[in-house]
Amino acid sequence: MTGKGPRALSKLIVFNKPYGVLSQFTDRGTDTVRATLSDFIAVPGVYPAGRLDRDSEGLLLLTDDGALQARIADPRFKLAKTYLVQVEGDVADDSLAALRRGVMLNDGMTRPCEVERIAPPALWPRDPPVRFRKSVPDGWIKLTIREGRNRQVRRMTAAVGHPTLRLVRWQVGAWTIEDVAPGQWREVAVSR
């Protein structure tokens, strides 16, 4: 007998964060009431592993395991994060090539990323909807990064001349929001 019991399971929640929701359980920011994680998730002891801006949508992982939280959120582990991004303008090959090489931002050069043009994905409607401009075309890209600077994807697309209109984080590592509706979550088992 080794004295070791069975390995405990960590809680890991896959949450599809709607647009306009803060990636925290309380709002200490302003006098206006803003939606937070507590409006959707009533599971004690879990905390976000990383962040997703209020004006971004999609996958937010929450866990009760500090080591797992660090492994997911810390850029040192280079966990792939995939985004579906609606951008202003028709994305040219030279813009894609620049993103693949890495672009210079005000806080330094980004790591190279994976990026491709995609057809408009079958996503839920955003509330409020993205402003439509008849005179300005838009397009979609699928972009995968392995770092996590503040508002990085938005800054990268702007740096190559294509401001982001809608940003949906679709996947982090092996976890995805496929089949998880906005505002919904599911728990997955992970060994500690």
N, C-alpha and C positions, 0 to 999 in steps of 0.2 A: 504494500500500500504506500503510495507516495504522499498522501495527505492532501493532494490537490483534488478539489471537487470538479464538477463539470464546468466548462467555460460558460460564463454568463453571456447573455446576448445584450448588445447595445440596442437602444431604441434609435431608429432612424426614420424620420418622417420626410416623405417626398411631397412637397406642397407646391401647387400651381398658384403663385402669387398674382392677384389681379393688379392691373394698373391703378396707381393711386394709393396703394397700401404700403405702410412703412414696414421695413424688415426688422421690427422690434416689437416687444409686447406692450410697451407703454409709450405714450407720446409726451415728451417733455418740451417740445419745440415752440409751439405758438398757442395763442388763445383759441384758435379755431380747432374744432374736433376733427382729427384725421384718423382714418382706419388704420388699425395695427393688427399684428398677428393674433392678439387675443380676441379679435372679432371672428376668427376662423378656427383657431386651434386651442382646445382646452385640455392639453396634455401636460401634467406637471413635470417639471424638471428637464424640459428640452429647451435648447437654445439654438439660434441660427448658426450654421457653419458657413460663415461668409456673409455677404450682404448683396442686396439687389436694390438698386435705386427705386425711389417711389414712382418715377415715371417709366420704369421698366417692368416687364411682366415675366412670368414663367417660373422656372424651377428654383425653389429655395429649399435647401436641405436643413433639417433641424435634428439635433441629437442630444442625448444625455451623457455622452462619452466625450470627455475633454480631449483625449488623444485622437479620437476619430474626427472631432471638430477641427483640430489643428491640421490633421492630414488632409482634410477637404479644403480648408480655407488658406493654408499657408502656401504662398507661391514657391517656396523651396521644393515642394513635392511635385510641382509642375503638372497637377491634375488637369486634364483637358476640360475646357468649358466651351460648349458649342451654343452659338446664338443664331437665331433667324432674324435678319435685320432688313427692314424696309428702309431704303435710302432715297434721297432726292437725286434725280437724274438717272440716265442710262449708264450703268457701270461699264467702263471701257476696260480692255485687257491691260492697259498700262496701270490703271488704278489697282486692279487685282494683283498685278506683279509687284507693285510697291508695297501693298499690304503683306504679301507673302515674304518679302525681304525684311520687313520691319520698317516702321516709319518714325521719324523724329517728332517727339512731343515736347512740351515745355519741361518735362521731368526726365528727358532722355529718350534714347532709342528703344522701341519696343522689340521684343523677340519676334522672330519670324512666326507667321501663323499660317493656318490652312484656310483657304477661302475659295468659294466658287459661286458663280451666278446660279440662282435657282428660280423656278417658276413660283409665282405667288403661292405660298403654302395654304392648306385648308385649315385656317385657324378660326377661333371664335372671334366674334366682333369685339372690337375694343370700345370701352365706354370711358371717356368720350371718344368718338371716332377720330382717326387721323384726318387732319384737314386736307381736303382734296383740292388741287389746283390744276385746272384744265391746261394751263400753259406750261406747267412744269411736270415732265414725266417722272416716274419713280421706278424703282426696281428692287429686287430682293437678292440678298446674298446669304450664304451660310458660312459663318466664320468661327473658327476654333482657335482659342488662345490658351496659353499655359502659364499665364501670370495673372495678376489681378489688381491692377492699378485703379484708382478712383476714376469712374466713368470712362474707362479705357476704350471700349468699343466705340462709343460715341465720338471720342476724340480722334480715334484712328480713322474712322470713315470721314470725318470732317477734314482731317489732314490731307486726304486724297481727293477732296472736292465733292464729297457726297454726304452731306449732313444726314444723320439718322432721323427717321420719322417715327419708326416703331422698333422696339427692341424686345425680343422674346428669348430668354435663356431656355434652351430646349434640353440640354444634357450637361451633366457634370460627371466625369469619369464614366462609370457604367450605369448611372442613374438617369432616368429621363421622365418627362411629364407626359409621355405618350399615354393616352387613355385616362388622364387626370384632368377634369374640367377646372376652369378658373375658380378659385376659392375653395377647391376640394383638396384633400390630402389622403395619402395612404401610408401605412407603416410597413417598413420592410425590415427583416431580421438581418443583423450583421453580428458576426462573432467578434468578441473583444480580443 
